[in-house]
Amino acid sequence: MPAKIKLHLSSIVNGVIEFIGFFPVFLLIGVLFFAEPDLYYWFLSLLVLFTVSYFIRCWLNNRWKVLISIAVITIVVSFIVSPTIWAFIPGVLLSLVVSYRGIQHAENEWEDILPSRIFWAVSMPIYFVGYLVFINFETLEGYQHWISYLGFLFIIVMLFVTNREHLQKESLAKDKKKKLGPEITRLNRVYLILTLLFVFAITNFQVVQSALYNGVRSIIQSVMWLVTLFGNDEQELVEEQPPSNEMPALPPAEEQEPSRFAELMDTLTYIMGLVLVAILIILFIAILFKKFRRLIIQAVISLWKMIKQVFGKKNVAETTTDYEDEKESLFDWKKWRKENQDKISEAFRNITRRKPKFEQLTSEEKVRFLYRRIARDVKKQEKWRESLTAHEVLSLTEKNQQLVQLEKWYDDIRYGNKRFYGDNEPKLYEIWHQLNQK
């Protein structure tokens, strides 16, 4: 598949994942204002508007033309799929948001406009609250299974997305600019599938408990049957009598209370199930969080040392000393919480922060802004690679005297820490207008 088509397809899939993440909100608005057939048409129109907005932004560089054309298309499509004016008002508002997200996906990377950690933190509470709303209102009761199915699908998809981001981050940290190998990707996918199986075992605890109970009970009964089989052979041969002609009357069946063995097996199975569920939960959390794995390792080491101190032999006599060994925890919860709060706040600021205008930038910032604009245009081509340098990026564009001068200015500012002379600033505006006219 060509790189350009793959890039476009990946952006559209990211938009679909965002729709799944905020599906309870769309479903609530759709059920309240749209009838059953029109609800599906509205969902389909949202996908169409996102795709059209994305491709229009890729083709047009003038942002105002894009915004005006997308607004007109969104209003027309929303008017067509809306059965009433009361459905048109909320429908067009959400459709405008979806269309604007399509423009943002064409301008930026998905990780920059919606980090996965914020996506998790926002979408999961929406699903929990949405499910409670749908099961407690009569008009919404028929749609709660949609929340369950799409919520489960969202968790599965986001596990793979988060895993891919972690792999990409680790590979870049080790200066590996190439794509991830298929073996690493395959192993991580198998790892995630096993994790999902653990989650399935936790959510279906009664099935796991029944399987454990029946399995252990069958093994113990088989052992007891083999033991009693050889011990009662001789007694059965001595007491064997010829059968009589009359059929003996069968005594009525007596009500039997559950044996103590069955009660004991039931209790043991229940305890084993609880222990298994606790282990699976700990493993699942350890898979997601690296720091939690370190805490588990430290806890196991501390527990092992405590067991050795209690049950081990004391070879060294206890002596009194004024020194007090104060152990300090290497993991600071307050610092960890503050760092994550700062990261989330910074991510929200990056999402909601308005980009400055070209005229408001300094001369040095204008030079670097023009280079990033050219790099964004080159990124849409099939020759784009993550390892391209600034000179290689500019070499992929159509060479002219202005871009050659821009390359020299960029080297002086980026690598030489030199100042930009105000006499050359009109040339920057010429390059800026030239890029906007494409």
N, C-alpha and C positions, 0 to 999 in steps of 0.2 A: 504494500500500500504506500503511495507517495506520502512524503512527510507533510505536505501542505494539507492533503485530505485528512490525514491522521490527526493533525492539529485541530482542524475544524470539528471533526467528529468528537475529539476529546472534550472540547469546550461545550458542545451540545450535551454530551453525557453528564458533564459537571452541572449543567443547568437542570437536567432531569433529577440528579441527586439532590440538588437544593429544593426542588419541588417536593420530593419525597420527605425531606427533612421538615418542611413546613406544611405538610399535607393536612394535618388536623385543622389548621386555620382556613385553608382553601375549601376543605370539605364542609366546615361549619357554615361559611358564607354561601357555598353552593346549595346546601340542603335548605337553608332558610329562604333563599331568594329564587332558586331555580327549580323547575320540575325535573322529573326523572330523565327524559330524553335530553332536555336542554342542559342538564348538568354535565353530561358527557361531552356535548359540543363545546361547552365553556372550557372544560379541561383541555380539550384538543386545541382550542384557540389559543390558550396560554402557551402551549408548546410551539405553535406556529409563530406567535408573536415574538417569542424568545429567539427562535431561529432566524426570522426575518430581520430583527434588530441587530443580531450578531453579524450577519452577512452585509447589511447596509453599512454598518460601522467599519467593517473591513474594507469595503469598496470606496467609501467617501472619507476624506480627511477633514473636511470642514465640519466641526462639531455642531454648529448651529443648524446647518442644513440637515444633519442627521437627526437632531432632536425634533425639529419641526416635522420632518417627514414621518418619523416614527410615531409622534403624537397623533398625526392625522390618521395613519393606518390603524393605530390602536383604537381610536374612537370609532372608526367605521366598523372594524371587526366586532368590537363590543356591542355596538348598536345592532348588528346583524344577529348575534347569538343571544341577545337578551330578550326575553319574552315581554317584559314590562319595564316601565321607567324605574320602578323600585329595584329591579334586578340590574338595570343598566348602571345605576350610580355606584354601588359597591363593586360591580364587575369591572367597570372601567378604571376604578382606582387601583385595584389589584393588578389589572392588566398593564397599567402604566408602570407599576413597580417591576413587573416581570420584564417588560420591554427595556426598561433602564438597566436591569441586571444583564440583559443581553449585550447592551452597549459596553458595560463595564467588563464583561468577559472578553470582549474583543480588544479592549485597551490594556488590560492587566492580566497577570497570572492569577489563577484561582487561589493560591496560597496567600497572595497579598490582599485580596479583597474579602476573603472569608477563611481565616485559618481553621484548621480542623478542630482545635481545642475549643474555640468559640462555637463552632457548629455543634459539637457534642453538648456544650454547656447550655445552649439555647434550645436545641431541638428535643432533647430528652425530656425536660420539664414540660414542653408543649405537648408531647405525646401522653405523659402521665395525666396532666390536667385535662387534656382533650378526651381521654378515655373515661375519666370520671364524669365529665359533662355529658358525654353521649349515652352513658348507661343510666343517668338520673333524669333525663327528660324524655317524655313519651314520643315526641316528634322526631327524636334522633336515635331511638333505640335500634332501629333496623340497620344502622350503619356502623355500629361499634366494632363489628368484625373487620371492617376496612381498616380501622385504626390498628387492630391487632396484627393483621397481615402486613400492612405497610410499615408498622413499627419494627417488626421482626426483620423485614427486608432492609430497613434503614440501618439497623445494627450490623447486619452482615456486610452490607456495602461499606459502611464506615470503618469496619475493622480492616478490610482490605485497603481502603484509602489511607488510613493511618499507618498501616504497615508499610505501604509503598513510600510514604513521606519519610518514615524513620529510616528506611533503607537508603533513600536518596540522600538524606542528611548525613548518614554515616559515611557513605561513599565520597561525598564532597569534602567531608572533614579530613579524609585520608588522601586528598588530592587525586581522586579517581574521577576523571572527567568523562570516561566512557560510560556507555550504558551498562546497566546491571546484567550480569550473566544469567542465562536461563536456568542454570542449576540453583543459584541462590534464590531466584524468584520462585522456582518450583518447591524448594524446601520450605520457604516461608509460607507458601500457600497450603502445603500439607500441615504445617504447624498451626495455621489458623483453622483449618478444617477440624483438627483434633480439639482445638479450643471450643469450637462450636458444638462438637459432640459432648464435651464436658458440660456446656451450658444446657444442652438438651437433657442430659442426665439429671441436672439439678432441677430443671423445671418439671420433669416427669419422675419425681421422687417416689411416688406410689408404685409405679411400674418397676423401678429399680429395686425397691424394697420387696415386692412380691417375687421378683426373680431370685434375689438373694435368699429369701426364705425358702422357696421351693427347692433351690439347688442344694443348700446346706441340709435341709431335711431329707432329701432323697439320698444324699451321701451317707448320713448317719443311719437311716433306716436300712440301707443296703449292708452296711457293716454289721448292724445288729442281726439282720436276717442270716448272714453268713455264719455268725457266731452261734446262734440258736439252732441252725440247721444240722450241724454235726453233733451237737450235744443231745438232741432228742430223737436220733435215728433208732437207737436200741429200744427205748421206751415205747416208741410207736409200734415196733415189731412185736413186742411182748403183748401189748394190749390190743392187738388187732384181732377182731372177732368176725365170724361169718355174718354177712348181712342177713337180716330178718326179712320175712315177706311183708310184714306190716310197716307202713310208713309211719315213723314217729311224728307225733304232733310237735310242731315248732312252737317254742315259747314266744310270747309277745315281746317285741323289742322294748328294751328299757331305755329311758332317757339317760344318756351318759353326759356327765360334765366333762369339760375339756381337761385333759390330763396335765399334770404339772410339767411334763416334758414339753408339751405343746406351748404352754405358757412361757416356759424358759426359752424355747426357741424363738417365740415371737418377740420376747424382750431383747434377746441377743441380736436378732435381725434388725430390730428398730435402732438399737445402739450402733450397730455396724453401719446402718444407713446414715445416721446422723454424723458419725465420724467421717464417712465417705463424702457427704455433702460439705462438711467443714473443710476437708482437704481440697476438694474441687474448687471451693470458693477462694481459698488461699492461693491455690495455683493460678486461678484465673486473674486475681489481682496482681500476683507476681509477674504474670506474663505482660500485663499492660504497663506496670510501673517498675522501673529499674531500681529506684530507691527503696521500694517496698521489698524487693528481693534482698537488698543489703540488710534491711532490718530483720528479715527472716533468718538470714545467715548468722547475724550477730546474736539473735535470740537462741538459735540452736546451739551455737558455741557456748553461750552463757549457761544454758541448761545442762550441757554436757559437763562443763566445769563444775557446776553445782552437784551433779550426780557423783562425779569423781571425788569431790570433797566430802560428801556424806558417806558414801559406801567404800571409799578407798582407805588404804592404811595410812595412818599418820606417822611418817618416819622422822619428822622434825619436831622437836619439842617446841611448845608455844612459849614465846618470850614476850615480855612487856616492853613496849617502846612508845615514845611520844609521837612517832610519825603516824599520820593518818592518811591512808591511801584513798584519795577522793577520785572516783572515776567520773569522767566527763563524757557525755554523749557526743559522738562525732556528728550526729544529725540534729540540726537546729530547726525545730518545727516553725518557730516564729519567722526565722529567716527564709525558710522554704515558702511559707505562706505569703510573705511580703513579696518575694521574687515573682511568684505566680500572679499575684494581684497586679504588680507592675507590668508584667507581660500582657495580661488581659487588657489593662487600661491603655497600654501603648498600641495594642492591636485595634481596639475600638477607636482610638484617636486617628490611626492610619486609615481606617475605613471611612470615618466621618469627616476627616480633614479635607478641606477644599484645596485643590491645587492652585498655586499662585499663577497670575497671568504673566505672559512673556515680558510685558513692559515693566512689571514690578521687580524683575530679577536684576541682580547686579551683572556687570559685564562678564565676569568670570562664570557666573551661574548660567548666563545665556549661552556661552560656548559649550558648556557641558550639557545643557538642556537640548541644544541642537544635535549634539552627538547621540544622545539617548533617543531623540526622535528618529534619526536616521537608523539607529540600531533596531528600533521597533519595526520600521518598514522592512528592514532586511530580514527580521525574524519571521516574517510572513512568507519568505521565499523558501524554496526547498534546499538551498545551500546553507541554511543556518545551522551552526553547531555551538554548543555551550562553551567550547574551548577557544572560540575566535577572539583574537586581540582587537584593540581599537583600530590599528592599521589594517588588519584583515577585514574588519567590518566595513570600513570606508572604501576599501578596494573592491568590494562587491557592488558598490553603487556606481552610477554613471559619473565618470570623472569629468570635472570641469575646474576652472581656475578658482572658483569660490570654495569648493570642497577641499582643494589642495591647501588653500590658505587656512580653512577651518581645521584641517588636520595639524598644521603647524601650530596654530593657536592652542589646540587641545593638548599637544605635547608640552608646550611651554607652561600651561596652567596646571595640567594634571601631574606631570612628572618634574617640571622645572621650578614649580612654585613661583612663577613670575606673574607680574601684574599685567593687566590688559589696558592698552592705550585707548583713550576715548575717541581718537580720530578715526579708528577703524569700526566704531560701533554702527554707523549706517550700513556697513557691509553685512553685519549680523542680521539686520532687519531685511536686507535683500535676500539672504539665504532663507530666513523664516517665511517670507512671502512666497518664495519659490517652492518651498516644501508644502505650503498650504494650497498651492494651485494645482498640485498633482491629483 
